[in-house]
Amino acid sequence: MSEIVNPEGWSNKFHPERESTVFFGEYKCTGKGASSSGRVKFTKALTDDQVKPFLDLSFIDAMKWLLPPPNKV
């Protein structure tokens, strides 16, 4: 992540009630914007086991809407 990332990582846009329904997790972030020291208090550093279900294309039903990779010419 580049330094363009806001150190807080997320904003409730002046609606604190949104913090009770949001899930803000980060996984293996690197780069100038990856420091979690200024992140919102409810940020979670996710483990490999926690993100595993989301790394599979079936999670987003990808075969129904993502195009296949182009054929090499």
N, CA, C and O atoms as a MOPAC input file, in Angstrom:
PM7 MOZYME 1SCF
protein

 N      0.85400 1    -1.16000 1     0.00000 1
 C      0.00000 1     0.00000 1     0.00000 1
 C      0.90000 1     1.22300 1     0.00000 1
 O      1.91800 1     1.25300 1     0.69100 1
 N      0.52900 1     2.21800 1    -0.76500 1
 C      1.33900 1     3.43600 1    -0.81500 1
 C      0.96200 1     4.38500 1     0.31900 1
 O      0.01200 1     4.14600 1     1.06300 1
 N      1.72600 1     5.45800 1     0.42900 1
 C      1.47800 1     6.44000 1     1.48600 1
 C      0.18200 1     7.22400 1     1.26900 1
 O     -0.18800 1     8.03800 1     2.11400 1
 N     -0.50300 1     6.99400 1     0.16500 1
 C     -1.78100 1     7.67600 1    -0.08100 1
 C     -2.87300 1     7.16400 1     0.87400 1
 O     -3.89000 1     7.83100 1     1.06800 1
 N     -2.66300 1     6.00000 1     1.45900 1
 C     -3.63200 1     5.43700 1     2.40400 1
 C     -3.66400 1     6.28900 1     3.66500 1
 O     -2.62800 1     6.56100 1     4.27300 1
 N     -4.85300 1     6.70100 1     4.04500 1
 C     -5.03900 1     7.47100 1     5.27300 1
 C     -4.58900 1     6.62400 1     6.45700 1
 O     -4.96900 1     5.45600 1     6.54300 1
 N     -3.78800 1     7.17300 1     7.37900 1
 C     -3.31600 1     6.38600 1     8.52700 1
 C     -4.43700 1     5.72400 1     9.33200 1
 O     -4.22900 1     4.65500 1     9.90500 1
 N     -5.61400 1     6.33800 1     9.38500 1
 C     -6.73800 1     5.71600 1    10.10000 1
 C     -7.23400 1     4.47600 1     9.36800 1
 O     -7.72400 1     3.54000 1     9.99900 1
 N     -7.11300 1     4.45900 1     8.03800 1
 C     -7.53900 1     3.32100 1     7.24200 1
 C     -9.02000 1     3.30700 1     6.91500 1
 O     -9.42200 1     2.72700 1     5.90700 1
 N     -9.83300 1     3.93100 1     7.74200 1
 C    -11.28400 1     3.93600 1     7.55100 1
 C    -11.86200 1     5.11100 1     8.30900 1
 O    -11.31600 1     5.52500 1     9.33200 1
 N    -12.96700 1     5.65100 1     7.81500 1
 C    -13.62200 1     6.76800 1     8.49200 1
 C    -15.11600 1     6.49800 1     8.58500 1
 O    -15.71900 1     5.96000 1     7.65600 1
 N    -15.70100 1     6.86900 1     9.69900 1
 C    -17.14900 1     6.71400 1     9.84900 1
 C    -17.90800 1     7.89100 1     9.24300 1
 O    -19.13800 1     7.91600 1     9.27600 1
 N    -17.19500 1     8.85500 1     8.69400 1
 C    -17.79700 1    10.04500 1     8.05300 1
 C    -18.78800 1    10.74100 1     8.98200 1
 O    -19.88900 1    11.11900 1     8.58100 1
 N    -18.36100 1    10.89900 1    10.23900 1
 C    -19.14400 1    11.60200 1    11.26100 1
 C    -20.43000 1    10.87100 1    11.64600 1
 O    -21.39300 1    11.48900 1    12.10000 1
 N    -20.43200 1     9.55800 1    11.46200 1
 C    -21.55800 1     8.71600 1    11.87200 1
 C    -21.00700 1     7.58400 1    12.73900 1
 O    -20.81500 1     6.47200 1    12.24600 1
 N    -20.74900 1     7.84800 1    14.02600 1
 C    -20.13500 1     6.82900 1    14.88800 1
 C    -20.92700 1     5.52600 1    14.98100 1
 O    -20.35200 1     4.48300 1    15.29300 1
 N    -22.21500 1     5.56300 1    14.72100 1
 C    -23.01400 1     4.33400 1    14.77900 1
 C    -22.55300 1     3.31700 1    13.73000 1
 O    -22.80300 1     2.12100 1    13.88100 1
 N    -21.89200 1     3.77400 1    12.68500 1
 C    -21.38700 1     2.86200 1    11.65100 1
 C    -20.30700 1     1.93000 1    12.20000 1
 O    -20.08800 1     0.84400 1    11.66400 1
 N    -19.64800 1     2.35000 1    13.25100 1
 C    -18.57200 1     1.53700 1    13.81700 1
 C    -19.09100 1     0.25200 1    14.45200 1
 O    -18.31700 1    -0.68000 1    14.67300 1
 N    -20.37500 1     0.18700 1    14.74400 1
 C    -20.92800 1    -1.02000 1    15.35500 1
 C    -21.26800 1    -2.08900 1    14.31500 1
 O    -21.57000 1    -3.22600 1    14.67600 1
 N    -21.22300 1    -1.73600 1    13.03400 1
 C    -21.57600 1    -2.70500 1    11.99600 1
 C    -20.44900 1    -2.98200 1    11.00600 1
 O    -20.57600 1    -3.87700 1    10.17100 1
 N    -19.36200 1    -2.24300 1    11.08100 1
 C    -18.27200 1    -2.42100 1    10.12100 1
 C    -17.28800 1    -3.48100 1    10.61700 1
 O    -17.06600 1    -3.63000 1    11.81800 1
 N    -16.71000 1    -4.20700 1     9.67200 1
 C    -15.59500 1    -5.10200 1     9.97600 1
 C    -14.41300 1    -4.59000 1     9.17500 1
 O    -14.46500 1    -4.56000 1     7.94600 1
 N    -13.36200 1    -4.19200 1     9.84700 1
 C    -12.18600 1    -3.64700 1     9.17200 1
 C    -10.99200 1    -4.52800 1     9.48900 1
 O    -10.44700 1    -4.48300 1    10.59100 1
 N    -10.59400 1    -5.32300 1     8.51700 1
 C     -9.46000 1    -6.21800 1     8.70600 1
 C     -8.39900 1    -5.97000 1     7.65600 1
 O     -8.69800 1    -5.56900 1     6.53100 1
 N     -7.16000 1    -6.21400 1     8.03500 1
 C     -6.04000 1    -6.08900 1     7.10600 1
 C     -5.25300 1    -7.39000 1     7.12500 1
 O     -5.17900 1    -8.08500 1     8.13800 1
 N     -4.66900 1    -7.69500 1     5.97200 1
 C     -3.94000 1    -8.95200 1     5.83600 1
 C     -2.62100 1    -8.73200 1     5.11800 1
 O     -2.58900 1    -8.36500 1     3.94400 1
 N     -1.54700 1    -8.95900 1     5.83200 1
 C     -0.19200 1    -8.92100 1     5.27600 1
 C      0.07600 1    -7.67300 1     4.43900 1
 O      0.65400 1    -7.76800 1     3.35700 1
 N     -0.33100 1    -6.52300 1     4.92000 1
 C     -0.11500 1    -5.27000 1     4.20000 1
 C      1.35400 1    -4.85900 1     4.30700 1
 O      1.97900 1    -4.99800 1     5.35800 1
 N      1.88200 1    -4.35700 1     3.20900 1
 C      3.26000 1    -3.87700 1     3.17600 1
 C      3.30200 1    -2.54000 1     2.45400 1
 O      2.34700 1    -2.16500 1     1.77400 1
 N      4.39500 1    -1.83100 1     2.60000 1
 C      4.57900 1    -0.55500 1     1.91900 1
 C      4.43800 1     0.61700 1     2.86500 1
 O      4.17000 1     0.44900 1     4.05500 1
 N      4.62400 1     1.81500 1     2.31500 1
 C      4.63100 1     3.03700 1     3.12300 1
 C      3.30200 1     3.30800 1     3.81900 1
 O      3.29200 1     3.93100 1     4.88100 1
 N      2.19700 1     2.86900 1     3.26500 1
 C      0.89200 1     3.10800 1     3.87800 1
 C      0.40800 1     1.96800 1     4.75300 1
 O     -0.72800 1     1.98700 1     5.22500 1
 N      1.25700 1     0.97800 1     4.97300 1
 C      0.83100 1    -0.22700 1     5.68400 1
 C      0.95600 1    -0.16100 1     7.19700 1
 O      0.48000 1    -1.06200 1     7.88700 1
 N      1.57500 1     0.86700 1     7.72500 1
 C      1.73200 1     0.94500 1     9.17800 1
 C      0.36500 1     1.02200 1     9.84700 1
 O     -0.45500 1     1.87400 1     9.50400 1
 N      0.12700 1     0.13600 1    10.79400 1
 C     -1.17300 1     0.11200 1    11.46700 1
 C     -1.19200 1     0.96100 1    12.73500 1
 O     -2.18600 1     0.95600 1    13.46100 1
 N     -0.11800 1     1.68200 1    13.01100 1
 C     -0.03600 1     2.43900 1    14.26700 1
 C     -1.09000 1     3.54100 1    14.37900 1
 O     -1.46800 1     3.90200 1    15.49300 1
 N     -1.57300 1     4.08300 1    13.27100 1
 C     -2.58300 1     5.13200 1    13.33200 1
 C     -3.97800 1     4.66200 1    12.97600 1
 O     -4.88700 1     5.48000 1    12.84100 1
 N     -4.16700 1     3.34900 1    12.81900 1
 C     -5.45300 1     2.81000 1    12.39000 1
 C     -6.53400 1     3.00500 1    13.45700 1
 O     -6.24500 1     3.20000 1    14.63700 1
 N     -7.78100 1     2.94600 1    13.00200 1
 C     -8.90800 1     3.00500 1    13.93100 1
 C     -8.80100 1     1.84200 1    14.91400 1
 O     -8.21700 1     0.80400 1    14.60300 1
 N     -9.36900 1     2.02900 1    16.09700 1
 C     -9.16500 1     1.07200 1    17.19500 1
 C     -9.74400 1    -0.31600 1    16.92600 1
 O     -9.32600 1    -1.28700 1    17.55700 1
 N    -10.68700 1    -0.42400 1    16.01200 1
 C    -11.31100 1    -1.72600 1    15.76800 1
 C    -10.69400 1    -2.47800 1    14.59000 1
 O    -11.24500 1    -3.48600 1    14.14600 1
 N     -9.55700 1    -2.00100 1    14.07900 1
 C     -8.85800 1    -2.70400 1    13.00600 1
 C     -8.34400 1    -4.04300 1    13.52100 1
 O     -7.83100 1    -4.13500 1    14.63600 1
 N     -8.48400 1    -5.06600 1    12.71000 1
 C     -7.98500 1    -6.38500 1    13.08300 1
 C     -6.94200 1    -6.84300 1    12.06900 1
 O     -7.16200 1    -6.75700 1    10.86100 1
 N     -5.81400 1    -7.32800 1    12.56400 1
 C     -4.81100 1    -7.96100 1    11.70900 1
 C     -5.24900 1    -9.41200 1    11.54000 1
 O     -5.30100 1   -10.17000 1    12.50800 1
 N     -5.56100 1    -9.78900 1    10.31600 1
 C     -6.11600 1   -11.11700 1    10.06100 1
 C     -5.02400 1   -12.16600 1     9.86900 1
 O     -3.95000 1   -11.87700 1     9.34200 1
 N     -5.31800 1   -13.37400 1    10.30200 1
 C     -4.39200 1   -14.49200 1    10.15500 1
 C     -4.65400 1   -15.21800 1     8.83500 1
 O     -5.66200 1   -14.97600 1     8.17000 1
 N     -3.74200 1   -16.10100 1     8.47000 1
 C     -3.92300 1   -16.90500 1     7.25900 1
 C     -5.23300 1   -17.68700 1     7.31500 1
 O     -5.96800 1   -17.74200 1     6.32800 1
 N     -5.52500 1   -18.28700 1     8.45800 1
 C     -6.75700 1   -19.06800 1     8.59400 1
 C     -8.00900 1   -18.20600 1     8.46000 1
 O     -9.01500 1   -18.65400 1     7.90900 1
 N     -7.95300 1   -16.97300 1     8.96000 1
 C     -9.11800 1   -16.08900 1     8.88500 1
 C     -9.40700 1   -15.63600 1     7.45800 1
 O    -10.57100 1   -15.45900 1     7.09800 1
 N     -8.38200 1   -15.44600 1     6.64200 1
 C     -8.62200 1   -14.94900 1     5.28400 1
 C     -8.79800 1   -16.05800 1     4.25600 1
 O     -9.27500 1   -15.80500 1     3.14900 1
 N     -8.42600 1   -17.25900 1     4.60200 1
 C     -8.48300 1   -18.36500 1     3.64200 1
 C     -9.82800 1   -18.47700 1     2.91400 1
 O     -9.82300 1   -18.65100 1     1.69600 1
 N    -10.96900 1   -18.38700 1     3.58900 1
 C    -12.24800 1   -18.49700 1     2.87100 1
 C    -12.46100 1   -17.39500 1     1.82700 1
 O    -13.18500 1   -17.59500 1     0.85200 1
 N    -11.83800 1   -16.24700 1     2.03000 1
 C    -12.04600 1   -15.12100 1     1.12200 1
 C    -11.09300 1   -15.12900 1    -0.07000 1
 O    -11.27900 1   -14.35700 1    -1.01100 1
 N    -10.08400 1   -15.98200 1    -0.04500 1
 C     -9.10000 1   -16.02300 1    -1.11800 1
 C     -9.50100 1   -16.95500 1    -2.25200 1
 O     -8.84800 1   -16.97500 1    -3.29500 1
 N    -10.53900 1   -17.70700 1    -2.06800 1
 C    -11.02800 1   -18.61800 1    -3.08700 1
 C    -12.06000 1   -17.89000 1    -3.95300 1
 O    -12.93800 1   -17.20500 1    -3.42900 1
 N    -11.95500 1   -18.03900 1    -5.27000 1
 C    -12.88600 1   -17.34300 1    -6.16700 1
 C    -14.33400 1   -17.76600 1    -5.95800 1
 O    -15.24500 1   -17.02600 1    -6.33000 1
 N    -14.56700 1   -18.92300 1    -5.38000 1
 C    -15.95000 1   -19.33700 1    -5.13900 1
 C    -16.63300 1   -18.43300 1    -4.11400 1
 O    -17.86100 1   -18.35400 1    -4.07400 1
 N    -15.83600 1   -17.74900 1    -3.28300 1
 C    -16.40400 1   -16.83700 1    -2.28700 1
 C    -17.25800 1   -15.76000 1    -2.94400 1
 O    -18.29600 1   -15.37200 1    -2.40700 1
 N    -16.82600 1   -15.27900 1    -4.09900 1
 C    -17.55800 1   -14.20600 1    -4.78100 1
 C    -18.32800 1   -14.72700 1    -5.99200 1
 O    -18.75200 1   -13.95000 1    -6.84700 1
 N    -18.50700 1   -16.04900 1    -6.05800 1
 C    -19.22100 1   -16.65500 1    -7.17700 1
 C    -18.59300 1   -16.22700 1    -8.49800 1
 O    -19.29300 1   -15.92300 1    -9.46300 1
 N    -17.28300 1   -16.20900 1    -8.52600 1
 C    -16.52000 1   -15.63000 1    -9.62500 1
 C    -16.79600 1   -16.26700 1   -10.97800 1
 O    -16.77000 1   -15.57400 1   -11.99500 1
 N    -17.05300 1   -17.54100 1   -11.01600 1
 C    -17.24000 1   -18.20200 1   -12.30600 1
 C    -18.47500 1   -17.68300 1   -13.04300 1
 O    -18.62000 1   -17.91800 1   -14.24300 1
 N    -19.35300 1   -16.99000 1   -12.34700 1
 C    -20.55900 1   -16.45700 1   -12.98000 1
 C    -20.36900 1   -15.06100 1   -13.55700 1
 O    -21.16500 1   -14.63600 1   -14.39500 1
 N    -19.32700 1   -14.32800 1   -13.12900 1
 C    -19.22400 1   -12.94800 1   -13.60800 1
 C    -17.82100 1   -12.50000 1   -13.97800 1
 O    -17.68200 1   -11.48100 1   -14.65400 1
 N    -16.78500 1   -13.19900 1   -13.57600 1
 C    -15.43500 1   -12.81500 1   -13.97900 1
 C    -15.08600 1   -13.47000 1   -15.30700 1
 O    -15.36700 1   -14.65000 1   -15.52000 1
 N    -14.48300 1   -12.71100 1   -16.18300 1
 C    -14.05300 1   -13.26400 1   -17.46100 1
 C    -12.83200 1   -14.14000 1   -17.24900 1
 O    -12.02900 1   -13.87800 1   -16.35300 1
 N    -12.68100 1   -15.18400 1   -18.06700 1
 C    -11.47600 1   -15.99900 1   -17.94500 1
 C    -10.26200 1   -15.19400 1   -18.40600 1
 O    -10.40800 1   -14.22300 1   -19.14800 1
 N     -9.06700 1   -15.59100 1   -17.97300 1
 C     -7.87700 1   -14.87100 1   -18.42300 1
 C     -7.73200 1   -14.99100 1   -19.93500 1
 O     -8.14300 1   -15.99700 1   -20.51200 1
 N     -7.15800 1   -13.98600 1   -20.58400 1
 C     -7.00300 1   -14.04900 1   -22.04600 1
 C     -6.05000 1   -15.17500 1   -22.44100 1
 O     -5.13200 1   -15.52400 1   -21.69800 1
 N     -6.28500 1   -15.72700 1   -23.61200 1
 C     -5.39000 1   -16.76000 1   -24.14000 1
 C     -4.08800 1   -16.12000 1   -24.56000 1
 O     -4.07100 1   -15.01900 1   -25.11100 1
 N     -2.99600 1   -16.81800 1   -24.29500 1
 C     -1.69200 1   -16.30500 1   -24.72400 1
 C     -1.57600 1   -16.46000 1   -26.22900 1
 O     -1.96500 1   -17.48400 1   -26.79100 1
 N     -1.04500 1   -15.45000 1   -26.86900 1
 C     -0.89500 1   -15.48300 1   -28.33000 1
 C      0.51000 1   -15.84400 1   -28.68600 1
 O      0.84700 1   -15.92600 1   -29.86700 1

